[in-house]
Amino acid sequence: MTEPRRSELDLTDASFVADPYPAFAAERLHGPVAWHDASKTWLVVSHAACSQALRDRRLGRIWLDKQPVEVFEPFNLLHRNQMMENEPPNHSRLRRKVSTAFARGHVERMRPRVRALGQHLLSQVEEEPFDALADFAEPLPVLVIAELLGAPTEDFALLRAWSQAIVRMYEPSISADVQEQALAASRDFADYMRQLIVRRRTGLGSDLLSDLLRGQVGADGLTDDEVLASAILLLNAGHEASVNVFGNGLVALLRAPEQWRRVVRGEVDVGLVVEELLRFDSALQLFERTATSDVEVADVLVRSGQKVAVLLGAANRDPAVFAQPDQLDVGREPNPHLAFGAGIHFCLGAPLARIELAESLRLLTSAYPALALAGDPVRRPTFVLRGYREVPVISDRRES
């Protein structure tokens, strides 16, 4: 076992949040695991150590209600009852109820609908420059997951706003305003979903919410709180990755015009392009686990009860696994990134996200082969969920 080192990394520093990858590279030079006093967490930065930590069942997702519970109950309710914050057997039971809806074969049948929604959104773009996020990348996956769940698609702006307010609670540093907005969003989202559930009970359909309600039957049936939390988790997680990966990836492509041209000319399979965008600037940068017993991670002893922060963005730029990791290469193969995690908490919506990203790229490169940035993209000031607020773009010509 090696002597643990201490990391001085400031996860809240504005320059780090803007571009964490140089800091990750510097951390990795000193070793794969370090103790972080500021967060009382072990930081894991190498691909091998991150992969190990994600797969080791002694490192679990252990939810602890935020305190004081009487204040945070609206937020806690949506988390303690969902699969991402639970370990087996509860995790297995909750995941099983929705897993068939996200199986690769099932979501593949959704591809034409994803394409049709994307085409409609692009057809509404009348002027340039336009915001590739607000006008295209944000509404598309929200509309898709809303349709899948059976939520009214005209409410997509509400759903997106609630989701953004809630996920800001995952950041290392949280202001009082962020807390208040997240609690209000949790209450409003829960009230909205409860009303939808009441209406759906009167006539179950083929949507995912109906499937969750059918899943209340039997000894392992879902509780009302679990149906509520699962539906909101699927709405949130079902679009956040797609929105942020697309925004991050589009900016990276447009800042590397030769790579954009490779995609436009069809020189590489779009599936490879999607995997590289997932790797290059990961939407989810940090996934936390808790040791349920003493466990070694890369020869460092993690004591029972201690937290481990798996830094996915660092893993995906590890030169031990990826040649020239700081270079965007849309034809990179193989590409064993960890953007969707690994182990039992591997992202359930990965097949759908891949379809959404692939179809979005096909549509945008076909409609705007000469696309370029029309100004500086505006990043959100968040680290854990990394993405842009605005991506202004313009094209010299439009081809249909």
Secondary structure, DSSP 4 states (H G I P E B T S, - for coil): -PPPEEE---TT-HHHHH--HHHHHHHHHT-SEEEETTTTEEEE-SHHHHHHHHH-TTEE------SSHHHHHHHHHHHHTSGGG--TTHHHHHHHHHHGGGSHHHHHTTHHHHHHHHHHHHHT--SSSEETIIIIITHHHHHHHHHHHT--GGGHHHHHHHHHHHHGGGSSS--HHHHHHHHHHHHHHHHHHHHHHHHHHTS--SSHHHHHHHTTSSTTPPPHHHHHHHHHHHHHHHHHHHHHHHHHHHHHHHTSHHHHHHHHTT-S-HHHHHHHHHHHT-SB-EEEEEESS-EEETTEEEPTT-EEEEEHHHHTT-TTTSSSTTS--TT--S----TT--GGGS-TTHHHHHHHHHHHHHHHHHH-TTEEESS--EE-S-SSB--EEE-EEEES----
